[in-house]
Amino acid sequence: MQWHKRIIRSETTRSTLCWLAANYVRLIHTTGRWQTKGGDHPAHYLTEGKPFIVAFWHQRLLMMPYTWRSVGGDRPFNMLISAHRDGDIISRTIAYFGPKTIAGSTGKGKGGAAALRQILKALKAGEVVGMTPDGPRGPRMRASDGIIQAARMGNVPIFPLTYSASNRKVLGSWDRFVLPLPFSRGVFHWGDPIHVDRKLDEAGIEAKRLELETALTKLTQDTDAALGLKTIPPAGPNEKAKQKRSEMAAEEGGK
């Protein structure tokens, strides 16, 4: 078992990590100079009381509570977070900022079905749901069709969303997690909505999945480039297989 997985088994350690992470996010926001782009359209939806889904890559999770607040203010916001131990840390960290979390993913199985029911319930109540279409395990910046199915069944649009910071560290994790550094110039950037017809067939769902993937990647890369940063590419065709082998080796090591 990897050393960091042993550490986070401790409840005290997990609580401390969540507290530290939440305070780091506050530090980044407080010391940075942040601006919001493209927020007028989602703000109009909120004013009209129309729910929608927000899509952002897993690597941009850290500042999402503030990215949402830049347009949504104190309105209810739900985030779909993996139910595994790492997801619990993310969920508890996010809880410091007010958003509610939905545990699970939109994949197949009982957990996926339960998460989907909660997503649809939140949307029906007029609330917004945030999802990482490449989470919780990737491949990086490759969208699954779960978010398209949720938008289709909920009859709501999907707004691509990202953020970037002029000073950052990109971690070597599967998602190339972006860690902003203090005293940065930052941008919260909303894209145009992607509308999903309720009557889409399989080919239509795949087309919308690709449309979202392309739009979200372009929004993210353009936002990075505007700050003079090197863009992060989506996972290549061989990375998914490498990632799977690494996960299997880690699981074997933990036995």
C-alpha positions as CSV (number, residue, x, y, z in Angstrom):
1,M,0.0,0.0,0.0
2,Q,1.3,3.4,-0.9
3,W,2.4,5.5,2.1
4,H,-0.1,8.4,1.5
5,K,-3.0,5.9,1.5
6,R,-1.9,4.6,4.9
7,I,-1.8,8.1,6.3
8,I,-5.3,9.2,5.1
9,R,-6.8,6.1,6.8
10,S,-6.6,8.1,10.0
11,E,-9.7,10.2,10.8
12,T,-7.6,12.8,12.6
13,T,-5.2,13.1,9.6
14,R,-8.1,13.4,7.1
15,S,-9.7,16.1,9.2
16,T,-6.5,18.0,9.5
17,L,-5.8,17.7,5.8
18,C,-9.3,19.1,4.9
19,W,-8.8,22.1,7.3
20,L,-5.4,22.8,5.8
21,A,-6.6,22.5,2.2
22,A,-9.6,24.8,2.9
23,N,-7.3,27.5,4.4
24,Y,-4.9,27.2,1.5
25,V,-7.8,27.8,-0.9
26,R,-8.8,30.9,1.1
27,L,-5.2,32.1,1.0
28,I,-5.0,31.7,-2.7
29,H,-8.2,33.6,-3.2
30,T,-7.4,36.4,-0.7
31,T,-3.9,37.1,-2.0
32,G,-4.8,36.8,-5.7
33,R,-6.3,39.2,-8.2
34,W,-9.2,37.4,-9.7
35,Q,-11.6,38.3,-12.6
36,T,-14.6,36.6,-14.0
37,K,-15.1,36.1,-17.8
38,G,-18.3,34.9,-19.5
39,G,-20.4,35.0,-16.4
40,D,-23.4,37.0,-17.8
41,H,-25.1,34.0,-19.5
42,P,-25.1,31.7,-16.4
43,A,-26.1,34.7,-14.3
44,H,-29.1,35.2,-16.5
45,Y,-30.1,31.6,-16.0
46,L,-29.8,32.0,-12.3
47,T,-31.9,35.1,-12.3
48,E,-34.6,33.3,-14.2
49,G,-34.5,30.4,-11.8
50,K,-33.3,27.9,-14.4
51,P,-31.1,25.1,-13.3
52,F,-28.1,23.8,-15.2
53,I,-25.0,21.6,-15.0
54,V,-21.5,23.0,-14.7
55,A,-18.7,21.0,-16.3
56,F,-15.0,21.4,-15.3
57,W,-12.0,19.1,-15.6
58,H,-10.9,17.2,-12.5
59,Q,-7.5,19.1,-12.5
60,R,-9.4,22.4,-11.8
61,L,-11.3,21.2,-8.7
62,L,-9.4,23.2,-6.1
63,M,-10.8,26.7,-6.7
64,M,-14.3,25.7,-7.8
65,P,-16.1,26.9,-4.7
66,Y,-14.9,30.5,-5.5
67,T,-15.3,30.0,-9.2
68,W,-19.0,29.2,-8.6
69,R,-19.4,32.1,-6.1
70,S,-18.1,34.6,-8.8
71,V,-21.5,34.2,-10.5
72,G,-23.7,32.1,-8.2
73,G,-23.0,33.9,-5.0
74,D,-24.7,32.0,-2.1
75,R,-27.1,30.1,-4.2
76,P,-27.2,26.4,-3.7
77,F,-24.5,24.5,-5.5
78,N,-24.1,20.7,-5.6
79,M,-20.8,19.0,-6.6
80,L,-20.6,15.3,-7.7
81,I,-17.6,13.9,-5.8
82,S,-16.3,10.3,-5.9
83,A,-17.4,8.1,-2.9
84,H,-13.9,6.7,-2.3
85,R,-11.5,7.9,0.4
86,D,-9.8,10.6,-1.7
87,G,-13.3,11.9,-2.6
88,D,-14.2,12.1,1.0
89,I,-11.3,14.5,1.6
90,I,-12.4,16.6,-1.3
91,S,-16.0,16.6,-0.1
92,R,-15.1,17.6,3.4
93,T,-12.8,20.4,2.1
94,I,-15.5,21.8,-0.1
95,A,-18.0,21.7,2.8
96,Y,-16.0,24.6,4.4
97,F,-17.3,26.8,1.6
98,G,-20.9,25.9,1.5
99,P,-21.5,23.7,-1.6
100,K,-23.3,20.4,-1.0
101,T,-21.8,17.2,-2.4
102,I,-23.3,14.2,-4.1
103,A,-21.3,11.1,-3.5
104,G,-20.7,8.7,-6.4
105,S,-20.3,9.0,-10.2
106,T,-22.5,8.8,-13.2
107,G,-21.0,5.4,-14.2
108,K,-22.9,2.2,-14.4
109,G,-23.9,0.3,-11.3
110,K,-25.9,0.9,-8.1
111,G,-23.6,3.8,-7.1
112,G,-24.0,5.5,-10.4
113,A,-27.8,5.1,-10.4
114,A,-28.1,6.5,-6.9
115,A,-25.9,9.5,-7.8
116,L,-27.9,10.2,-10.9
117,R,-31.1,10.2,-8.9
118,Q,-29.6,12.8,-6.6
119,I,-28.5,14.9,-9.5
120,L,-31.9,14.9,-11.1
121,K,-33.5,15.7,-7.7
122,A,-31.3,18.7,-7.3
123,L,-32.0,19.9,-10.8
124,K,-35.7,19.5,-10.4
125,A,-35.5,21.6,-7.2
126,G,-34.0,24.4,-9.4
127,E,-30.4,23.9,-8.1
128,V,-27.1,23.8,-10.1
129,V,-24.9,20.7,-10.2
130,G,-21.1,20.7,-10.9
131,M,-19.5,17.6,-12.4
132,T,-16.0,16.6,-13.6
133,P,-16.7,14.7,-16.8
134,D,-13.2,13.0,-16.6
135,G,-13.5,12.1,-12.9
136,P,-12.8,10.4,-10.7
137,R,-10.1,8.4,-12.4
138,G,-9.8,9.7,-16.0
139,P,-8.4,9.5,-18.5
140,R,-7.5,13.2,-18.2
141,M,-9.6,15.7,-20.1
142,R,-11.6,13.0,-21.8
143,A,-15.3,13.3,-21.1
144,S,-17.6,10.4,-20.3
145,D,-21.1,10.4,-21.5
146,G,-22.6,10.3,-18.0
147,I,-22.8,14.1,-17.8
148,I,-24.6,14.2,-21.2
149,Q,-27.1,11.6,-19.9
150,A,-27.7,13.7,-16.8
151,A,-28.3,16.8,-18.9
152,R,-30.6,14.9,-21.2
153,M,-32.7,13.4,-18.5
154,G,-32.8,16.7,-16.5
155,N,-33.6,18.7,-19.6
156,V,-30.9,21.3,-18.7
157,P,-27.9,22.8,-20.5
158,I,-24.3,22.3,-19.6
159,F,-22.0,25.3,-18.9
160,P,-18.2,24.6,-19.4
161,L,-16.2,26.3,-16.6
162,T,-12.6,26.6,-15.8
163,Y,-10.1,28.7,-13.9
164,S,-6.4,29.5,-14.2
165,A,-3.7,31.3,-12.2
166,S,-0.6,33.0,-13.4
167,N,1.5,31.3,-10.7
168,R,0.9,27.6,-10.3
169,K,2.3,24.1,-9.9
170,V,1.1,21.3,-12.1
171,L,1.3,18.0,-10.2
172,G,2.3,14.7,-11.7
173,S,-1.1,13.0,-10.9
174,W,-3.2,11.4,-13.6
175,D,-5.2,14.6,-14.0
176,R,-2.2,16.9,-13.9
177,F,-3.9,18.7,-10.9
178,V,-3.4,22.4,-11.0
179,L,-2.3,24.0,-7.7
180,P,-2.4,27.8,-7.8
181,L,0.2,29.7,-5.8
182,P,-0.3,32.8,-3.6
183,F,-0.3,36.3,-5.1
184,S,-1.4,35.2,-8.6
185,R,-3.5,36.8,-11.3
186,G,-6.4,34.6,-11.7
187,V,-9.4,34.1,-14.1
188,F,-12.7,32.3,-13.6
189,H,-13.9,31.6,-17.1
190,W,-17.4,30.4,-18.2
191,G,-18.1,29.1,-21.6
192,D,-21.2,29.1,-23.8
193,P,-24.0,26.6,-22.8
194,I,-24.3,23.3,-24.6
195,H,-27.9,22.3,-25.0
196,V,-28.8,18.6,-24.9
197,D,-32.0,17.4,-26.6
198,R,-34.0,14.9,-24.5
199,K,-34.6,12.7,-27.6
200,L,-31.0,12.1,-28.5
201,D,-30.1,8.6,-29.7
202,E,-26.7,7.0,-29.0
203,A,-25.0,8.8,-32.0
204,G,-26.4,12.1,-30.8
205,I,-25.2,11.5,-27.2
206,E,-21.7,10.7,-28.5
207,A,-21.7,13.9,-30.6
208,K,-22.7,16.0,-27.6
209,R,-20.0,14.2,-25.5
210,L,-17.4,15.2,-28.1
211,E,-18.8,18.7,-28.3
212,L,-18.4,19.2,-24.6
213,E,-15.0,17.6,-24.4
214,T,-13.8,19.9,-27.2
215,A,-15.4,23.0,-25.8
216,L,-14.1,22.5,-22.3
217,T,-10.6,21.7,-23.4
218,K,-10.5,24.8,-25.6
219,L,-11.8,27.0,-22.8
220,T,-9.3,25.6,-20.4
221,Q,-6.3,25.8,-22.7
222,D,-7.3,29.3,-24.0
223,T,-7.5,30.5,-20.4
224,D,-4.1,29.2,-19.6
225,A,-2.6,30.6,-22.8
226,A,-4.0,34.1,-22.1
227,L,-2.0,34.1,-18.9
228,G,1.2,33.0,-20.7
229,L,1.0,29.5,-19.3
230,K,1.9,26.2,-21.0
231,T,-1.3,24.4,-21.9
232,I,-2.0,20.9,-20.5
233,P,-3.0,18.4,-23.2
234,P,-5.7,15.7,-22.9
235,A,-4.6,12.2,-22.2
236,G,-3.2,10.4,-25.2
237,P,-4.4,7.0,-26.4
238,N,-1.7,5.1,-24.4
239,E,-2.2,6.9,-21.1
240,K,-5.4,5.2,-20.1
241,A,-3.8,1.8,-20.4
242,K,-0.7,3.0,-18.4
243,Q,-3.0,4.5,-15.7
244,K,-5.0,1.2,-15.4
245,R,-1.8,-0.8,-15.0
246,S,-0.5,1.6,-12.3
247,E,-3.8,1.4,-10.4
248,M,-3.7,-2.4,-10.5
249,A,-0.1,-2.5,-9.3
250,A,-1.1,-0.2,-6.4
251,E,-4.0,-2.4,-5.5
252,E,-1.8,-5.5,-5.6
253,G,0.8,-3.7,-3.3
254,G,-1.9,-3.0,-0.8
255,K,-2.9,-6.6,-0.3
